Amino acid sequence: MNVEYLGLKSISGSLVVVEGIRDASFEEIVEIKTTDGEERMGKIIELAEDYAVVQVYEGTRALSLTNTVTRLTGRPMEVGVSKEILGRVFDGAGRPIDGLGKIFADKYLDVNGKPMNPVSREYPRNYIQTGVSAIDGLTTLIRGQKLPIFSGNGLPHDELAMQIATQAKIEGADNDNFAIIFCAMGVSNDVADYFRTSFEKNGVLQRVVMFLNLSNDPVGERIITPRCALTVAEYLAFEHNMHILVIMTDMTSYAEALREISSSQNEIPSRKGFPGYLYSDLASMYERAGMLNRGTGSITQIPILSMPNDDITHPIPDLTGYITEGQIVLERNLYQKGIYPPVSILPSLSRLMKDGIGEGFTRKDHPDVANQLFAAYSNVQEVRSLASVIGEDELGDTDKKYLQFGRALENELIAQARDENRDIGQTLDLGWQLLKILPREELSRMDTKILDEFYPA
Amino acid sequence: MEISGIIYSINGPVVKVSGSREFKMYDQVFVGNERLIGEVIGIGERHTVVQVYENTTGLKVGEPVVSGQKSMSVILAPGILGGIFDGIERPLKVIEQQSGAFIARGLQVDLLDKKKQWQVEVLARAGDKVFGGTVVAQTPETPQIMHKIMVPCHISGMVKTVAPSGAYTITDTIATVEDDSGKTYDIRLMQEWPIRIPRPYKSRVNVRRPLMTGQRVIDTLFPLAKGGTAAVPGGFGTGKTMTQHQLAKWSDADIIVYIGCGERGNEMTQVLEEFTSLVDPRSGNSLMDRTTLIANTSNMPVAAREASIYTGITLAEYYRDMGYHVAIMADSTSRWAEALREISGRLEEMPAEEGFPAYLSSRLAAFYERAGYVNNLNGSEGSITIIGAVSPQGGDFSEPVTQNTKRFVRAFLALDRMLAYSRHYPAINWLTSYSEYVSEVRHWYEDNVDYRFMDYRTRIIAVLQEEANLNEIVKLIGADVLPDDQKLILEIARVIRTGFLQQNAYHASDTFVPVKKQFLMMDMILRLYDRAKTVVLRNIPIAQLVATGIFDEVVAIKYTVDNDSLDKFDEFRQKIDDACGKVIADNEVIRR
């Protein structure tokens, strides 16, 4: 493995072509040393008999055709893991940047992971109480779920993610076996700093592992940042039976990095210039959430993505929504009204909710309450659009009650303070309080037995 | 003679091979020292192009590539039902035993269990004339399904020897057949079939029997036919997978092939878990006894995703040949099309719309054409129904996969985001969906359910259409100012929407509704409509009738009348008449 190759054949964007390479393997990591002594890392992304295309993670600035020496490492991208990793901070390629020295690794793991066998999965069933009513009541987060936050620039997704991370109560998790992995991709220094200080303030920094690829860090590295983070998550969850919450932000920057690399490889683009394999690529990360039928650990993912132009049909939120198990959608309109968290409940959804709520999990009236709130709130939208045409005064009595209900739902149930931690009972009682604004006959989605018990005629 | 070459270049799942000109198109090959499974998809002057069904990380230039000297094939034998396989029919449970919870590469796995003994009843006698498809033996594969051992399609001749009935593995010979030229063939429990070639049949038969699904909006409004094709398009979160699960659980096919193509791992786990514990209402056995699962989840290799669809349909054709009615759920065909696009892109083919290859529509057509109601070679009748989910990008039905699919399917169940947002499930839009099978299955409904069935269906659709028209006005001026006859239409449409079209998959008796009850429910709704019309004709405000609560009682029928106590409908008939009669009588009193 000590053969070194002098010089490059060509350089384009973050890609370089090395000629005359022998015995290289596909997706192997190579080290590129410049004559100045600087070392960079790259991955072979295309390989042929007489050349290899290498994507340089740190970028190609200052590389020339003659000033480099390339060396094969003989292995794919790996990250060293051990339990001591908790509380540490790494850069986007998994190198420690907190000045505490190297990790004494138990083992080195391929960051690409391997697909989880569907037969070995455990279907997620236990809910996580986040203390946020809009989530607990209406889009319940389940242990082992991947539930992204679809947001827009300027919306408080970071605060919401932070609030979830701080307040999350996971069944079976205590201080010893709960950890947060924070993975920043192309976010600004301020955002990373916000998370760091908030973790510190809440006294959980010792249970957090941070991987930071900030917006001024190399784009190439951004592709491996989430993979490093998830490899560590898998190690902690499945080898040490820990409950891991992975916060990944911002998926949009990640996808754009992927597009940049794809186009510099002259690949045929599909929608909006993104590569055709964006779906598979995103899936290779999101699908690493879950639980196994052996061991007790779990990986819950909360990816955050900012929808370009608040457009939910943009390829990034669109493909994400097809893979993840639901989505929490934030809405600018609500936020302008001063509502935090501005969760737009109609497009928000938790696919795993149905199996993790109700009797034995939360409370037996939960499914009915959630269903009825959704149905009633969707009616509120219709009434509002009617009111905007004929004026509120012209509405019938029931319709007026719906308007009242809609306002109350937004201001009392959805809105809450940034440090307010409501338990599920409080959330559901609040739900009943709101539903009682409406006449009993309107609650057609409810089981009559539940209705009799909680809303006697 | 071994055909082999060496790896020339690697680009994702596409590997170019040099060193041999002998490779055949679509032959299976083993790539690299780890013997990853691949398939030849192109042959150039200097290189053969191979798509690899496993992750290619770590492959090296110069490693050997060996031809398997046969087309990409699956093994057809008992042991398919109740199992879960990857895209190229490797059993995931065996893979789990070999590599643990995460799927490793280059595993050497038997496609089906070759050690398990099956209790075989040999039916053929020495001296019988047999041909491709003739049933020579049978074995109970599951408590529900009798697996017929058929002579492979290319063999015909005279049975020379037969083994006695007893326990055999799938590789044991149970009979020998000598053809006209004197060549003898061993007949085993297993046979192989290349996945890209449709299995032959004698002739096609027109579809005429509906595929009963127990879902009201489908059975009544947009019926599917045995041997037909249907597409279920919808944006994310609209309930495609949920609809597919409901169909897989409750449709009255004999065999279900469920292909999870590029979807979530948890969903496959759920199907496996749920189907094993659920009981088939028709046979009383576990639903898994009639189901086989093909899983290529979104994080599994993309080339195998392309193959998974063909693997699934080949298995289906095999059971069709035995005389069974098979239904295939392909969730989702868009992921399959995207796999095609990815491979095509790596081959640097000229793209057509949105980067999809120009052959997208012909591939889709070829897939859907493998559905059908046929006379098999052995004289039995069987069918394959394909229900393909489509995941249009951005929920926009004008994208290439939806549009091309629409050309080849005859039933289109469009899922609607707005319905899903208001939690109206199944979120099948009744205005944009259609089924071309209505005329073909009309007679079946009229003979087996009720002669008025299709007329009722037409009336229900008419009410919904009128409601849509009225809603345009309501949006502008509100419902209060409408005349009473139009208010009645809105009320009845509400009853149809919430009481009939909405169906609760989590409710014990509402998740599956027999077609007889569907008819009676329509009967109640239309009876209420007719009676209420007479009320309105007397200039009595419809609000009075609504106040009696009769509308809500009809809405609740789906919960209050059990599937097996249909005589309770007589009570409701009476109730409707009474409620309307009372309102009329009260007004008579006032007038006097």
Interface residues (C-beta under 8 A of the other chain):
Chain A: D23 A24 S25 F26 E27 E28 E46 L47 A48 E49 P76 D110 N112 G113 K114 P115 M116 N117 P118 V119 S120 R121 E122 Y123 P124 G144 F238 E267 I268 P269 S270 R271 P275 G276 Y277 Y279 S280 A283 S284 Y286 E287 R288 G290 L292 N293 R294 T313 H314 P315 D318 L319 G321 Y322 I323 E325 G326 Q327 L346 P347 L349 R351 L352 K354 P367 N371 F374 A375 S378 N379 S385 L386 V389 I390 E394 L395 G396 E441 S444 R445
Chain B: Y8 S9 I10 N11 G12 K16 S18 N55 T56 T57 G58 L59 K60 V61 G62 I84 L92 K93 I95 E96 S99 G100 A101 F102 I103 A104 G235 F236 G237 G260 G262 R264 G265 N266 M268 T269 Q270 L272 E273 A295 T297 S298 N299 M300 V302 R335 E338 R341 E342 G345 E348 P351 E354 G355 F356 S391 Q393 G394 G395 D396 Y421 S422 R423 V474 K475 L476 I477 G478 A479 D480 T498 Y506 G549 D552 V555
